[in-house]
């Protein structure tokens, strides 16, 4: 009898819980879609074969599962770095030696990144240039048309400057 009551309570609670809407973003920040039979789990939804191909070629950390019989891709999962590691600080100006995301339009400010090592994520819109400063560093941006997150040139050594052909939204910076 006790099991029957417990089972009824579990069913009642399950029915009372809200069902997430299609495309809802889970707590881990990843969204799962399916593109041409491939299960894709990323921070930004990928919905076309072209976007999936671009993501597979990008420097974004990812895990790819293949079917051993065909060699075809079965699933792709973006490896998300921690939102903030405590060693990176962000300021509204680029100091000497700072890694820097440069604004492509006024009145937006440049953002400087400093600290011994680590990663910080955020949203820095209208960026035109990425500078590593005196650091080995890496930055990622969201493509303005496809929304695919892509590394801004990969891991780059000190005193490197990369200019984008269009304004992009930077989303992550890692200092090594």
N, C-alpha and C positions, 0 to 999 in steps of 0.2 A: 504494500500500500504506500509506504514511504517513497519508493522509487517512482510509482505512478504519479504521486503528487509532485515530486521533484521534476519529473519529466514534463508535466503540465506547466510548471512554473518556467522552465527553460523555454518551452515553446511560446508561452505568453510573452516573455521578455524579448525573444527573438522577433516576434511579430510587432512588438511595440517600438523596436529600434528603428530609427530613420534609415532609409535606403539611400546611399549616395547617388546623386544624379550622374547620368552618363557623362564621362569626361571630367568628373570631379577629381581634384588633385588630392591624393592621399597624404597622410601626415608626413611621409618621407620626402615629399616634394616631387615625386616621380609620377609621370603619366604613362599609361600603357595604351598603345594603339596597335593596329595590325595593318601592315602594308604588304600587299601581294603575298600573303601567307606567312610573313615574317612578323613575329611578335617583337615590338619595339617599346622599350621602357626608358624614357628620357625625362629631363627636367622640362623641356619644351616639346609639345606634341609634334611628332613627325607623321605626316599624312599622305605623302606622295612618294613614288619610287625615286624621283629625282632628289628629294630631300633626304631619303634614306641613303642613297648612293653618296651624297655629299657628306653625310654624317659618318659613314663608314670610312671615307677618305680623310676625315678631319683628324686633328691631333687630340680631340677630346678623349679622355680615358674611357674605355668601354670594354665590355666582355662580349664576345661573339660566340654563339653556339652553332655548330654545323651538323648536318646529317651526314654520318660517316659513309652511307651508301652512295649519296649523290654529291657530297661536297657543298651542297647548297646551304645558305644561311637559314637557320631556324629561328633564332632570336638574337636580339642585340639589347644590352643593358648598359646604360651610362653609369660609370663609376663616379659618384658624387663625392667631392672632397668636403670636409667639414665646413660648415658655414663660417666659423671664425676660429682660428687658432690664436692663442693669446699673445703671440709675439709680433703680430703685424698691427701697426697703427695707421690710420687713415687721417689725413688732414686736408683742409680746403685750400691748400697751396702746395706747390712743389718746392721743397728745399734742396739745397746742394746735396747731391748724391742720392736723392730719393728716386724710386721708380715713380713714373708719372703718367697719368691719363690726361691728355690735353684736350680741352674743349674745342669744338669746332664752331661754336657760335656764342656770341655774347648774349646775355650776361652770365652764362654758366661759368663756373670756376674750374680750374684745373684741380686734380686730386693727386696728392703725394702719398706714397706708401713707404713706410720705413719699419725697421725692427730686425731682429736677428734672423728669423725664418718664419714661414707659415703661410696661411691662405686666408683670404677674406673674400666673401661674396657680397654682391649688392647690385645696384642698378645705377649706372652712370651714363645717362643718355647723351647723345650728340658728341661723341668722341671722335676725333679725327686722327690722333697720333698717340702712340704708346712709346715711352722711353724707359729703359731699364735702369738708368742712372748708374750708380757704382755697383750694382748688384747683378747677379745672374737671376733672371726672373721670367715669368710667363704670365700672359694675360689672355682672357677669353672674351669674345663679344658674341652678341646675338645678331645673326644676319638679318638685315632689314626686310628682305622679301620672304625668306624661307623660315625665319625664326630658329634656324639651326645654330646651336652654340658651337663656336669654332675657336681654336687657338689662334692668337694673333702672332703668327710666325713661329710658334713652338717655344721651347725653352731657349732663351737668348742670353748671351754673355753681357757683361758690363758695357756701358756706353753705346748701346744699340738703340736706334730710333726707327720705328716702323710707322709709315703713313698709310691710312686707309684711303681707298678711292672714293668712298662716300661716308657720310656720318653713320656711326654705329652705336649701339648701346653696349658698353662694356659690362660684364657680369661677374668677373672673378679675376683675382690677381694672386699669384703665388711668388713669394720671395724665397730663394734657396740659400 
